[in-house]
Amino acid sequence: MTRIAVIGLGYVGLPLSLQFARSGVAVIGLDIDPQKVDALNAGQSYIHHIPAESIREQLEAGRFSASVEMATVARVEAVIICVPTPLDRHQQPDLSSVLRTGEAIAPHLRRGMLVVLESTTYPGTTEEYLRGVLEAGSGLQAGVDFHLAYSPEREDPGNPQSLAAKIPKVVGGLTPSCLSRARTLYEQAIQTVIPVSSCRVAEATKLLENIFRSVNIALVNELKVVYDAMGIDIWEVIRAAKTKPFGFMPFYPGPGLGGHCIPIDPYYLTWKAKEYGQATRFIELAGEINTRMPERVIERASEALNAVRKSVNGSRVLILGIAYKPNVDDDRESPSYVLMKLLKQRGATVAYHDPYVPVIRPTREHSEWAGIESIPWERETIATQDLVLISTAHGTTRWGDLVEWASLIVDTRNALEGYPVKKDQVWKA
């Protein structure tokens, strides 16, 4: 039986671990958070869309276990790194988690082992930086003594059609033998493996995927503002345009970008491009447009309140949805936090409701909200709000209740389309 270690048991590493285990591979899941490790070994899930039963099945089968002990990588044949790659406060790539992980596993590397990086990053990271720390700490040479590869993660949390086994896996190796070894590994668990010529190409592929989404979301966000000034509903325009059976792909506006990928990944390329004297004006402009969207939403909220002779200052505002996308508990980089901050700065009393995020967890960017609890979904609570701002449209939300209970609503997701709303009750933003 093949034995592997997956380092980083978050939204990428945990589902990947379970998919390998289901495929008959023995998996050791490694994480620096002992609470996550204890929960997993007890058969519990801390990610909403991953059922505890799927964890217990692999535990009981003896194909999965979790640990904080990095030395256990000495017992495996391959190591897959799935740790965060955020931006620092200067919007520059922060590879510290990747490099610390490389330093931690290097003393335990053995000849013939495979190391694969899955964390999103800029071209050259695997070949230059991760390779450097692994070779320095092990005394072994990548491509000669051990194998090194890059394979970008492709997770779509909350999408029931997005199954790890069925999402094609792009893989690039440091050398042809590294690529062959990585293909052999992933083909045990993934139906389709797409080989590319190098780690750099694989790294660039991930960036292209997310930059494509960022730029197109920026386009519809800008058009939303332009069409609104013309009295045109952007949602109706998109609905009509997507009837074209070729040459068009629908993207949808919103209150800003969220998640660990789209708000961050484009900046990895813009930063790296400077090293080559290249400008990325198109990408940077898209980032500026998307970053400005929360301000636009607050302007709309102010207009809605002014229409009923209220100001943001002193108003009670409920944010509906903290998660960055529907039907998940992932709140990383959620624009809801920016909306809450802007409202608070303007003197509003801010609360939120999100059944997927019952309590706000500590984050580096929005620690001031840590520990705040979701308010109950009940008439008495909703009716006391001066304004309800829809930021995330969870599929479980009872929109009919909201229309009945709330006096004033700002809808950034077109969630109330088709509901019998009162005149001037709902403002689109």
C-alpha positions in Angstrom: 0.0 0.0 0.0 1.3 3.5 -0.9 1.9 5.7 2.1 1.7 9.5 1.8 1.6 12.5 4.1 -0.6 15.6 3.4 0.6 18.7 5.2 -2.1 21.3 5.9 -5.6 19.9 6.7 -7.7 22.8 5.6 -10.2 23.2 2.7 -7.6 21.8 0.3 -5.6 19.2 2.3 -8.4 17.5 4.1 -10.6 16.6 1.1 -7.4 15.5 -0.8 -6.4 13.3 2.1 -9.8 11.6 2.2 -9.8 11.1 -1.6 -6.4 9.3 -1.5 -7.6 7.2 1.5 -10.8 6.2 -0.4 -8.5 5.1 -3.2 -6.6 2.7 -1.0 -3.6 4.9 -0.1 -2.5 5.1 3.5 -2.6 8.8 4.5 -1.0 10.7 7.4 -2.6 14.1 7.7 -0.3 16.7 9.3 -1.2 20.1 10.7 0.2 22.5 13.2 -3.2 22.9 14.9 -3.6 20.2 17.6 -7.3 20.9 17.8 -7.8 20.0 14.2 -5.7 16.9 14.6 -7.6 15.8 17.8 -11.0 16.4 16.0 -10.0 14.3 13.0 -8.7 11.4 15.1 -12.0 11.5 17.0 -13.9 11.3 13.7 -15.1 14.9 13.8 -15.2 17.4 10.9 -14.6 21.1 11.3 -15.4 21.9 7.6 -19.2 22.1 7.0 -19.3 20.4 3.5 -17.1 17.5 4.6 -19.3 15.0 6.6 -17.8 13.4 9.7 -18.9 10.0 8.4 -16.4 10.3 5.5 -13.6 10.8 8.1 -14.7 8.0 10.4 -14.9 5.6 7.4 -11.2 6.1 6.6 -10.1 6.1 10.2 -11.9 2.8 10.8 -10.4 1.4 7.6 -6.9 2.3 8.8 -6.2 4.4 5.8 -6.2 7.8 7.5 -4.8 9.3 10.7 -3.8 12.8 11.7 -0.7 14.1 13.6 1.2 17.2 14.5 4.5 15.3 14.3 6.4 16.3 11.2 8.9 13.5 11.7 6.3 11.0 10.5 7.1 12.0 7.0 10.1 9.7 7.3 7.7 6.8 7.0 6.0 7.8 3.8 6.8 7.6 0.1 5.4 11.0 -0.9 4.6 14.3 0.8 2.0 16.8 -0.5 2.1 20.4 0.8 -1.2 22.2 1.1 -0.4 25.2 3.4 -1.7 28.8 3.0 0.1 31.3 0.8 -1.5 34.7 1.8 -0.4 38.2 1.0 1.3 40.4 3.6 0.1 43.8 4.6 2.0 45.3 1.7 0.1 43.0 -0.8 3.3 41.0 -1.4 3.4 37.2 -1.5 4.0 35.5 1.9 5.7 32.2 1.3 6.7 31.7 5.0 4.3 28.7 5.6 5.7 26.9 2.5 9.3 27.5 3.4 8.8 26.6 7.1 7.1 23.4 6.0 10.0 22.6 3.6 12.5 23.2 6.4 10.5 21.0 8.7 10.4 18.0 6.4 13.9 18.3 4.9 15.7 16.4 7.7 13.3 13.5 7.2 13.6 13.2 3.4 14.9 9.9 2.1 16.2 8.9 -1.3 13.4 8.2 -3.8 10.8 10.3 -2.0 8.4 12.6 -3.8 7.5 16.1 -2.6 4.6 18.0 -4.3 3.6 21.5 -3.6 -0.1 22.3 -4.1 -0.2 25.8 -2.5 -1.0 28.6 -5.0 2.1 30.6 -5.8 4.0 32.4 -8.5 6.1 30.6 -11.2 9.5 29.6 -9.8 8.5 29.0 -6.2 8.9 25.2 -6.4 12.0 25.1 -8.5 13.8 28.0 -6.7 12.6 28.4 -3.1 11.1 25.1 -2.0 13.9 23.2 -3.7 16.4 25.3 -2.0 15.2 24.6 1.6 14.7 20.9 0.9 18.2 20.5 -0.5 19.8 22.6 2.2 18.1 20.7 5.0 18.5 17.2 3.6 21.8 17.1 1.8 20.0 15.5 -1.1 19.6 16.8 -4.6 16.2 17.4 -6.1 15.7 15.5 -9.4 18.5 13.1 -8.5 18.0 11.9 -5.0 14.4 12.8 -4.5 11.5 13.9 -6.7 9.9 17.4 -6.7 6.7 18.5 -8.4 4.0 21.1 -8.4 0.2 20.4 -8.8 -2.2 23.3 -8.3 -5.2 22.6 -6.1 -8.6 22.9 -7.8 -11.2 23.0 -5.0 -14.8 24.4 -5.3 -16.2 24.2 -1.8 -20.0 24.0 -1.6 -20.4 22.7 -5.1 -21.8 19.1 -4.9 -20.6 18.5 -8.5 -17.0 19.3 -7.5 -15.6 16.0 -6.5 -11.8 15.7 -5.9 -11.6 12.4 -7.9 -13.3 14.0 -11.0 -11.4 17.3 -11.2 -8.6 17.0 -13.7 -5.2 17.4 -12.0 -2.5 19.5 -13.6 1.0 18.2 -12.7 4.5 19.6 -13.5 7.8 18.1 -12.4 11.3 19.4 -11.9 12.6 16.7 -14.3 10.8 14.1 -16.5 11.4 11.5 -13.8 9.8 13.8 -11.2 6.8 14.3 -13.4 6.5 10.5 -14.0 6.6 9.9 -10.3 4.0 12.5 -9.5 1.7 11.3 -12.3 1.8 7.8 -10.9 0.9 9.1 -7.4 -2.1 11.2 -8.5 -3.4 8.6 -10.9 -4.1 6.4 -7.9 -6.8 8.8 -6.7 -7.7 11.2 -9.6 -9.4 10.1 -12.8 -7.6 12.5 -15.1 -4.1 13.8 -14.7 -2.8 16.5 -17.1 1.0 16.6 -17.4 2.8 19.8 -18.3 6.4 20.5 -19.1 7.5 22.1 -15.9 6.6 23.2 -12.4 6.6 26.8 -13.7 3.9 26.0 -16.2 1.8 24.3 -13.6 2.2 27.3 -11.3 1.3 29.7 -14.1 -1.8 27.6 -14.9 -3.3 28.1 -11.5 -2.7 31.8 -11.7 -4.3 32.0 -15.1 -7.4 30.2 -13.9 -8.0 32.7 -11.0 -6.9 35.8 -12.9 -9.4 34.9 -15.5 -12.2 34.9 -12.9 -11.0 38.1 -11.2 -10.9 40.1 -14.4 -14.3 38.9 -15.6 -15.9 39.6 -12.2 -14.3 43.1 -12.3 -15.9 43.6 -15.7 -19.4 42.8 -14.5 -18.9 44.8 -11.3 -18.0 47.8 -13.4 -20.9 47.2 -15.8 -23.2 47.0 -12.8 -22.3 50.5 -11.8 -22.5 51.8 -15.4 -25.8 50.2 -16.2 -27.3 51.2 -12.8 -26.7 54.8 -13.8 -28.5 54.2 -17.0 -31.5 52.5 -15.2 -30.6 49.1 -16.6 -30.7 45.9 -14.4 -27.3 44.1 -14.8 -28.9 40.8 -13.7 -31.5 41.0 -16.5 -28.7 41.8 -19.0 -26.6 38.8 -17.9 -29.7 36.5 -18.0 -30.3 37.6 -21.6 -26.7 37.4 -22.7 -26.1 33.8 -21.4 -28.7 32.5 -23.8 -26.1 32.9 -26.5 -24.8 29.3 -27.0 -21.3 30.3 -27.9 -18.7 33.0 -27.2 -20.1 34.1 -23.8 -19.6 32.8 -20.2 -21.7 34.4 -17.4 -20.0 36.1 -14.5 -22.0 37.8 -11.7 -21.4 41.0 -9.7 -21.3 41.1 -6.0 -20.2 43.1 -2.9 -16.5 42.3 -3.5 -14.2 39.3 -3.8 -13.7 36.6 -1.2 -12.0 33.3 -0.7 -8.4 32.4 -0.5 -7.8 32.4 -4.3 -9.3 35.1 -6.4 -8.6 38.2 -4.2 -5.0 37.0 -3.7 -3.6 35.0 -6.6 -3.5 37.8 -9.2 -1.2 39.8 -6.9 1.3 36.9 -7.0 1.7 37.3 -10.7 1.8 41.2 -10.6 4.6 40.9 -7.9 6.6 38.4 -9.9 6.2 40.2 -13.2 8.1 43.2 -11.8 11.2 41.0 -11.5 11.0 40.7 -15.3 10.3 44.4 -15.9 6.7 43.6 -17.0 3.6 45.6 -16.1 0.3 43.9 -15.4 -2.0 46.9 -15.8 -5.1 44.9 -16.8 -4.9 42.6 -13.7 -4.2 45.5 -11.4 -7.1 47.5 -12.7 -9.4 44.5 -12.1 -8.1 44.3 -8.6 -8.9 48.0 -8.0 -12.4 47.7 -9.3 -13.2 44.6 -7.2 -11.6 46.2 -4.1 -13.8 49.3 -4.5 -17.1 47.3 -4.6 -17.7 47.3 -0.8 -17.6 51.1 -0.8 -20.2 51.1 -3.6 -22.4 48.8 -1.6 -22.2 51.1 1.5 -23.1 54.1 -0.7 -26.2 52.2 -1.8 -27.1 51.3 1.7 -26.7 55.0 2.7 -29.1 56.0 -0.2 -31.6 53.4 0.9 -31.6 54.7 4.5 -31.7 58.3 3.4 -34.9 57.4 1.4 -36.6 56.6 4.7 -35.1 59.6 6.5 -32.4 57.7 8.3 -28.6 57.9 8.3 -26.1 55.1 8.5 -24.9 56.7 11.7 -27.1 55.3 14.5 -28.8 52.7 12.3 -29.0 49.0 13.1 -27.7 47.1 10.1 -27.7 43.3 9.7 -25.2 41.6 7.3 -26.7 38.5 5.9 -23.9 36.0 5.2 -20.3 36.0 6.5 -19.0 33.1 4.3 -17.5 34.4 1.1 -19.7 32.1 -1.1 -23.0 30.3 -0.7 -23.4 27.0 1.3 -19.9 26.9 2.9 -18.4 27.9 6.2 -15.3 29.4 4.6 -15.0 33.1 5.5 -11.5 33.8 4.3 -11.1 37.2 2.7 -14.9 37.6 2.8 -16.2 41.1 1.7 -18.7 40.9 4.5 -15.9 41.9 6.9 -15.1 44.9 4.8 -18.8 45.9 4.8 -19.0 45.5 8.5 -15.9 47.6 9.1 -17.2 50.4 6.8 -20.6 50.4 8.5 -19.0 50.6 11.9 -16.8 53.4 10.9 -19.9 55.3 9.8 -21.5 54.8 13.2 -23.9 51.9 12.5 -24.6 49.1 15.0 -23.7 46.0 13.0 -24.8 42.4 13.5 -24.8 39.4 11.2 -26.6 36.2 10.5 -25.0 33.1 9.0 -26.0 29.5 9.9 -22.7 28.3 8.4 -20.6 30.6 10.6 -22.3 30.6 14.0 -19.3 32.3 15.7 -16.7 34.5 13.9 -13.3 32.9 14.2 -10.1 34.9 14.8 -8.4 36.1 11.6 -5.3 38.1 11.0 -7.2 40.8 9.1 -10.4 41.1 11.1 -9.6 40.1 14.7 -11.9 42.8 16.1 -15.0 40.6 15.1 -13.7 37.4 16.7 -16.2 35.8 19.1 -19.2 37.7 17.7 -22.2 35.3 17.3 -24.7 35.0 14.5 -28.1 36.5 15.6 -31.2 34.2 15.5 -33.3 34.0 12.4 -36.6 35.1 13.8 -39.2 37.8 13.2 -38.4 39.8 16.3 -34.7 40.0 15.5 -35.0 40.8 11.8 -37.8 43.3 12.2 -35.8 45.5 14.6 -33.1 46.1 12.0 -33.1 49.4 10.1 -31.5 47.7 7.1 -30.7 44.1 6.1 -27.7 43.8 3.7 -27.6 40.6 1.7 -23.9 39.8 1.2 -24.0 36.0 0.8 -27.0 34.1 -0.6 -27.0 30.8 1.2 -29.4 28.2 -0.3 -30.9 27.5 3.1 -32.0 31.1 3.6 -35.8 31.5 3.8 -36.1 34.6 1.6 -39.9 34.7 2.0 -39.4 35.3 5.7 -36.9 38.1 5.0 -39.3 39.9 2.7 -42.1 39.6 5.2 -40.0 40.7 8.3 -37.5 43.3 7.0 -38.6 46.8 6.2 -35.5 47.7 4.1 -33.1 45.5 2.2 -30.0 46.0 0.1 -29.5 43.0 -2.2 -26.0 42.5 -3.6 -26.7 39.0 -5.0 -30.1 39.4 -6.7 -31.4 36.9 -4.1 -34.9 38.3 -4.0 -35.6 38.2 -7.7 -39.1 37.0 -8.2 -40.3 37.5 -4.6 -43.3 39.8 -4.0 -41.5 42.7 -2.4 -43.1 46.0 -1.4 -42.4 49.3 -3.2 -39.0 50.7 -2.3 -38.4 47.8 0.1 -35.5 46.3 -1.8 -32.5 48.1 -3.3 -30.1 46.3 -5.6 -26.5 47.0 -5.2 
